[in-house]
Amino acid sequence: MTFNRKKWELVTKLYKEGLKVAEICRLTRFDRRDVRHVCREYDILGCMREPRKNFYRGSNELRKMAVDDIVFNSLSYAEVTVKYNINRTTLKDWVHLFRHGGYEELFVDRRKARKRENGKNSENSRECTDQAEETRRRTLSPPSGECLVKKSESLSRGKTLPGTRDWALAINELRREYRLEVLLDIKKMARSTFYYHIKNKRPDRLVSVRKRIREIHAEHAGRYGYRRITVQLKKEGFVINHKTVYRIMKELGLKNVRRKCKYRSYVGQVGSTAPNIVNRDFSTTSPNQKWTTDVTQISVGTEKCYLSPILDMYNGEIVSYVISDRADLKMVMDMLDKACESRVISEGLILHSDQGWQYQHYNYQQSLKQHGIIQSMSRKGNCLDNAMMENFFGIMKSELLYPNRFQNMAHFKQELVKYIDYYNKDRIKLRLNGMSPVQYRTHNAVLS
């Protein structure tokens, strides 16, 4: 295992606290096989074992006990390695020797036997060397050389000459098809040089970017996806592509909290109270040309409340809103009065809504006429005619209601007030050139 002592103790401590292997991997980002091995050893021993010594060679007695437990006592390799504190690969070698030659083959010192064999066959060593050289020459077939030449052409694109590291990476890709000795011999590269460039990775140049992506994701409570984070990074001076941001977020496990919603549509009949003046044309050239409104129900546990906002189609800003425990006419009338007090009503302002009973009420229509507002209504049962308002409701619920837990309705109302303020002033929109609704309105007001 590649664990040091500190990592080993950390995994054991988390496992003792009741965390599962998957949770430990997600928390520490260690390799799953290593974590599973540490947890398995803890289950067998009941405690953390002592650190294993390097280059461990067991005595004949230890070899016999370990092999007997595998062959005759039917213990697993994991149990025996933990029991005798031996390396798994060494244990497999002992079992292999026993099954092919018995205890005599198991007790032979392989290093001494190798020295005796080399001394007796000193005369035959030259012949073996010549045969190996001939085999190596035959192995240097034209396809491997041609493949390396083609690889060199691809490495040379975009730069003058490929470096040693580039060649090492190319050889590492080709070693699946050809022997490593052959490829190193063709390039005249030392084996140590090859492994040096493979094992030593270049320093991460995106450390600051990764840190900032985490911060942006946390600042907005997971509501920003990779597109909005890319826009925010570019505004802060980072030169980065959206694909790089997507890859980094995928590596860090950062996801947008918004959940996917199914598309539904229904085409009804045109209402008789007011015509559909907007007719899905949500484009505007300045603020206070087209407004839209609707009512949505929000449930927290067994409690319910209703949100009635007015949204400006120019920049998606919430002009005014009312949060009420009852979906009555007073809620809609208060919302309209707040909007008229906070904004200057321009001539020809259109207020679009669905065919809810509040918007068909006589008092509501008379209030619109008194303020000089033109009423527009969607077709019956067609939410697409009021898509901008429905879009805001979907964003609010996906970013605030669904991913969070609230103590009660009063707690949710407090967070909803904060969210609407955040939505107007801080939350950037791609269609507004990376600005929030308030920033977009004030920026264009200065330019004009």
HELIX and SHEET records of a PDB file:
HELIX    1   1 ARG A    5  LYS A   16  1                                  12    
HELIX    2   2 VAL A   21  THR A   28  1                                   8    
HELIX    3   3 ARG A   32  LEU A   45  1                                  14    
HELIX    4   4 ASN A   60  VAL A   71  1                                  12    
HELIX    5   5 TYR A   77  TYR A   84  1                                   8    
HELIX    6   6 ARG A   88  LEU A  106  1                                  19    
HELIX    7   7 ARG A  110  LYS A  120  1                                  11    
HELIX    8   8 SER A  122  THR A  139  1                                  18    
HELIX    9   9 PRO A  142  LEU A  155  1                                  14    
HELIX   10  10 THR A  164  LEU A  174  1                                  11    
HELIX   11  11 LEU A  180  LYS A  187  1                                   8    
HELIX   12  12 ARG A  191  LYS A  199  1                                   9    
HELIX   13  13 VAL A  207  GLU A  219  1                                  13    
HELIX   14  14 TYR A  226  LYS A  235  1                                  10    
HELIX   15  15 HIS A  242  LEU A  252  1                                  11    
HELIX   16  16 LEU A  329  SER A  342  1                                  14    
HELIX   17  17 TYR A  362  GLN A  370  1                                   9    
HELIX   18  18 CYS A  383  ASN A  386  5                                   4    
HELIX   19  19 ALA A  387  MET A  396  1                                  10    
HELIX   20  20 LYS A  397  LEU A  401  3                                   5    
HELIX   21  21 MET A  409  LYS A  425  1                                  17    
HELIX   22  22 LEU A  430  LEU A  432  5                                   3    
HELIX   23  23 PRO A  437  LEU A  447  1                                  11    
SHEET    1   A 5 THR A 296  VAL A 300  0                                        
SHEET    2   A 5 GLU A 303  ASP A 312 -1                                        
SHEET    3   A 5 LYS A 290  THR A 293 -1                                        
SHEET    4   A 5 ILE A 350  SER A 353  1                                        
SHEET    5   A 5 ILE A 374  MET A 377  1                                        
SHEET    1   B 3 THR A 296  VAL A 300  0                                        
SHEET    2   B 3 GLU A 303  ASP A 312 -1                                        
SHEET    3   B 3 GLU A 317  SER A 324 -1                                        
END                                                                             
